[in-house]
Structure formats: structure tokens, C-alpha cells
Amino acid sequence: MPETDHPLKRVVALTPEVIAAWLLGAEVIRVTTRKDEFSFAEQVDTDLVLFVTLADGHETILHIEFQAPGSRRPMPLRMLDYDVRIALEYRNIPIFSVVIYLGGAGANDTGSHTLTDHTGQAHIAWRYGVVHLWQMTAEELLAIDKPTLAVLIGQTTITHPERDLREALRRINESSSGELRERLLTEFFLLCTDKEIATMASKLFKQDYGLPDPPILAIWREEGLQQGLEQGLQQGLQQGLQQGLEQGLEAVTLRQLTRRFGALPDDVVAQVQALSSDQLLDLAEALLDFTQPADLTAWLATHGG
């Protein structure tokens, strides 16, 4: 993904055993990353490669990709590339890969793919797990018996916002504590990318727990204020620049007319000052052909407002 520090990656880092157990559908004892050993992950920009010890003592590699809309390279080919590289690096460890699709991405990806030869026979076949998080309902997510997964609810389809958000917040609050709870709540609000949903969640957060707004909402407000100030400043500068150009063009045109015909009557000056910037440019060009004050009078009668 474009972001190197996406909230979903941080959620996995905070609760790796929970995420691994959910995606693998198996009981998990331990999860590690082996960053010091696994060098190619940075080279090919994989999202997460985890080494998972299952309850039976066996180890498996869990490779996770998060994909939002906008990827140029087809995800199936990316997954094939990644898995081949992982297999070459760790030939004796089973691999399970999964793509978690966000925001409408990957609607047609089933996770099962083949490349054929010239006869139409399958030459290469591969598969991986697919989770369309955006297609999952909030009820389906909450039905999973893993409370901290509630942090992902903002990426699901929420049809009963007040009920489901309140339940999600309750689960996060009761299943975690201290710094972990604070960090999970921060990611919860970051993953509520719909601002109306985030605002409702904040309201419930304060109502149910008597706590102030989460820090992320303060950041959003500050960003909104900053954006408003920047837009206002930009508009003001543009307006000021436009006014300055018009005034300068008007002054130059009047000066040229005065040098050519002497002092202008007040009514003529008023007519020139009433011209638009486009009309002033036309007049600045036309006056090059004027030979007498009558030419100016005639031009104003034709082109003036």
C-alpha cells in the first residue's frame, strides 16, 4: 500500500496472535516477524510476513497484503511473485497468503488463479485467501469470537451505526487495558474513514465512558481548521492579485491615454475605470491606432458598459 505505516498494519502489530488466528482459522501460540532474517520483504514491498507457531507446535508463514483501490499491478500476479520469493527463502515452512481488500477493491478476486499454456491447459496454478472487508457487515465482524477485531469495524458495512459502534467500543474497552487500549482506540477511529461514523463513535465514546474526544478527532479538527485557513488565504491572495492587476492595468491605460491626448474629461476617466480587465486590455491595444480624442470617445461608446 502507499502508506508504509497504515493503521491496519499497526493493528496486526498490536494483536498479531488475534489476527493470525482469525485468518488461519486455527489456534495460535506465538507470532514473530524475523525482520533481521527476512531481507526481500523491503525489496518487493510486501505488507506483512509473519511466522506463526500453531497450537500443535508446527510453524507456518502468514503473508498478508492490504489492498485499497488504485493498484496498477494486478494483485494475483503480485501474490504469485511474493509467494515464490517467500518459498525460495524458506523452503521447508508452509505458506498461507491472504489479501484483505478495502474500500471496494478486489470485487472479482476469488483468490484462485491459473496461467495456461498454448493448448489452454493450466501451466501454473496458485491460490490465496481473500477477505473483502468492505463487503463484510458489522454484524459479521462482531460475530467472530475475537473481541479486539472490533477495531476493524470502520472498514465494514455498518447498517446500524449506533448499536454496532457502541458494541465495538465496548469490546475494545473490555478486552484490553492501558496503553494497548489507547492504541487500539486510536486505530479504531483512524479506520472509521467515514467522518459521520467517526463523529457518532466519538459521541458514544464520551456518553458511555465519560472520556474526552479521542486525540485523532482533535487532529482532524486541527487539520480542518488549517485547511480552511489555507484555502481562505489562497482565495484572498488570488482575489488581491486579481484586483491589483486590474488596478495596475487601469492606471497604465489612463496614463497612455493622457500622454496621447492630454488631460481627460472626468466622465471619460469614469468610463475607463468602469471597464473590465478584458475591456482594458482591448482598449490598451486599440489606443495604439487612435489619432484623436474622438477615436477614444467612439471606442468607449461601442465597447463600454
N, C-alpha and C positions, 0 to 999 in steps of 0.2 A: 504494500500500500504506500501511497505518497508519504504519509506521516511515519516517522521512524519510532514514534512514541505514542501510538494510538491507545485510547482508553481500553479497548478490548485486549490488547497485549498486556496492559498493566493489570487487568482483571485476572488474566491467566497467571501472571507473576504473583499476584496476591493469594490466589486459591488454586494452585496447579493441580493438586490431588482431586479437587472437586470437578474441575473442567475435564481432566483426563478420564475420570470415572464416568462422567456423562457421555463423552464422545466415544469411549471404548466400550461402554456398557459392561464394565467389569469393576470389581473391587480393586482399589489401588492402595499400595503401601507407601510408595515414595516416588517423587518426580525430581529429576535433575536435568541440567542443560548441557553440561560438559563443554562450556564455551571455550575452555582452554584447548580442547582437542579438536573441536569441530570447526575447521577453518573455512570451508567453502560456503557456509551459510551467508557470510557477509558478501562473498564474491557474487553469488547469484541472487541475493536479496530475498531469501526466504523469510517468512514471518516468524515462525517458531518451530524449532525441532527439540522435542522433549524425550528424555529417556525415562521410561515408566517401569517401575517394578510392580508387578501384579501380586495379588494375594497368594497365588500359588508359587511365588518366588521367581517366575520367569520374567525376563525383561523384554520390552518391545519399544520401538521408536514410534512416537506420535508426532506426525508432521502436520501443522495447522497453518492454513492460509486464510486470511480475511480479505474479502473482495467486495468493494463497492463498485458502482457503475463507473465506466470510463477507461477500463483497461484496454490497451491496444493489442497486447499479445493474448491469444486465446488461452484461457485457463487450462483446458485439457492438455495442451502441449507444454505449458509451464509445469504442470504437475508431473507429467512424464519425465521431463528434464530433471526436476528436483529429485524425484524418486530414484532415477537411475544413478544420480550422483550420490545420494544417501546410501544406496545399495553398494556402490563401489567402495565407499568409505567404511561401511560397517556391514560386511558380507554375511555375518552369522547372526544378525539380530533382525527379527521380523519387523516389518514396517506397516503402519497404518496411517494413511494420509486422509485429511478431511479439509474441505473448503467450507467456510462459513460466509455465506453471501448476505450482503447488507443492502438496504435501500432499493430493492427492486432488481438487483443484479442476478445474473445466472439463472433466469427463469427456466431455461430449456436444458440446463445441465443436470443430467441424471447421475453423473459420476462414472458411467460405464462407456468406454470408448475403444475403437479399433482403427488400425490403419491397414489397408488392403493392398495386395499385390496386383499385377496386371490381369490376373484371372478373376479378381474380385474376392479372393479368399483372404481371410484375416491373416495379416502378416505380424502385426503387433497388437496386443490387447492389454488394456490396463483399466483399473478402476480405483476409485477413492470415495470416501464418504462425502455426502453433501448435506449441509444444513442451510435451508433458506430461512434465516432468522426473521426476515421481513414478512414471510408468509405464515410464520408461527403466530398463533394468537397468544395473548397474555395468559389466558386460561390454561393453554397447553404448557406454557413455560412454568407456571406456578404449580401445575400438576406433577412436575418432576420432583422427586423427593430429595431435593438438594437446595436448601433454603437460600444459600448465597447466590445461586443462579438468578435470583430475583433482580440482581443488579443489571441484568440484560434487558429488562422489560421495556425500556425506552426504544429498543430496536424491533420490537414485535408489533403486531396489530392490536391496538387497545380499543375495545368496543365499550367497556365500562370503566372509564378513567378513574373516577373517584374510588370505586371499590377495589380495582386491581392495583392502583398505585398505593393505596393505603395498606393493602396486604403485602405488597412488595417491600415497603418501608418497614413494616412490622417484622418481616422475616429477616431482613438485613440487621435490624436493631437487636433482635433476639438471638441470632446465630453468630454474632461477632461482638467484639468489645474493643475499647481503647483505640489505639492507632489504626488497627485493621478496620474497625467500623467506620472511622472517619474517612479513610481512604476509599473504602467501598462506596460510601455515600457520595463522595466526590465523583467517582466514576459513574455511579448511578445517574447523577444529574448531568454529567457530560454526555452520557449515552441517551439522555432524553433530548434528542436533537430537535424535536418539535417544541418550540418555545411555550406554546399554550399548555402542553403536557408538563413541561418543566415548571411552569408557574403554578399549576394545580398541585404538583408534587410538593413544591415549596410551601404552599398554603397548608397542605395536610401535615407536612413535616412540623410546622410550627404549632398547628392545632393539637396534634396527638402527643408531641413530645416537649412542647413548650420551649423549643430551641429557636435561636435566631436563624435568619436565612443562611443556607449553605454558602461558603465562600465563593463558589462558582457563579452564583447568581449576582453577587456583588461585582464580580469580574465582568459579567455580561452587561450589567448596568453601566459600569465604567466604560466598557468598550462602546456601548451605545451612545453615551454622552460624548466620548471622544470622536466617534464617527459623526455625530451631529455637529460638533464644533468644527471639525474639518470640512464638512460639507458646507456649513454656513460661511466659513472663512473663504473657501474656494468660490462660492457663489458671490460673496461680497467682493472678492478680488476681481472676478470676471466682470461684475457689474461696474466696479470702479474703473477697470481698464477700458471697458467699452465707453463709459462716459468721458473718460479722459481723451480717448481717441476722437470721439465726436467733437469735443470742445476744441481740441487741437486742430482738427480739420476745418472747423468753422472759423477759427481765428486766422489760419493761413489763407483761407479763401477770401475772407474780408480784407486781409492785408493786400492780397494780389489785386483785388478789385479797386481798392483805394489808391494803390500805386498807379493803376492804369487810368482811372477816371477821376481821381481826386476824392474829396470828402463825399460820402454817400448820404442821401436823404435818410432820415430816421425810419421812414416807412419801408425803404429798400433794405436797410440793415435788419429790420424786424422780419422781413420776408426771408432773407438769407438765413437768419437764426432759426427760423421755423422749419427749415428743410431737414429731411432725414439724412443719415450718414451716406446712404446711396445717392441721394439727390445732390449732396455736397460734392461727392466725387464726380458726378456728371457735370456739375457746374464748374468745378476746377478744370475739367478737360475742355468744356465748351468755351470758357472765357479766353482761351488761347486764340480763338478766332474772332473775339469781339473787337470792334474798331471804334465803337461809340457807346455812350450810356444807353442809348435806345436799344442796343442789342441785348443788354442785360435786362432791361425792362420787359422786352419781348420774351426773353427766355423764362423769366420768372412768371410771366402771365401764362405761359404754356406748361411749365413744369412744376410750378409752386403748388402748395396745398390749397 
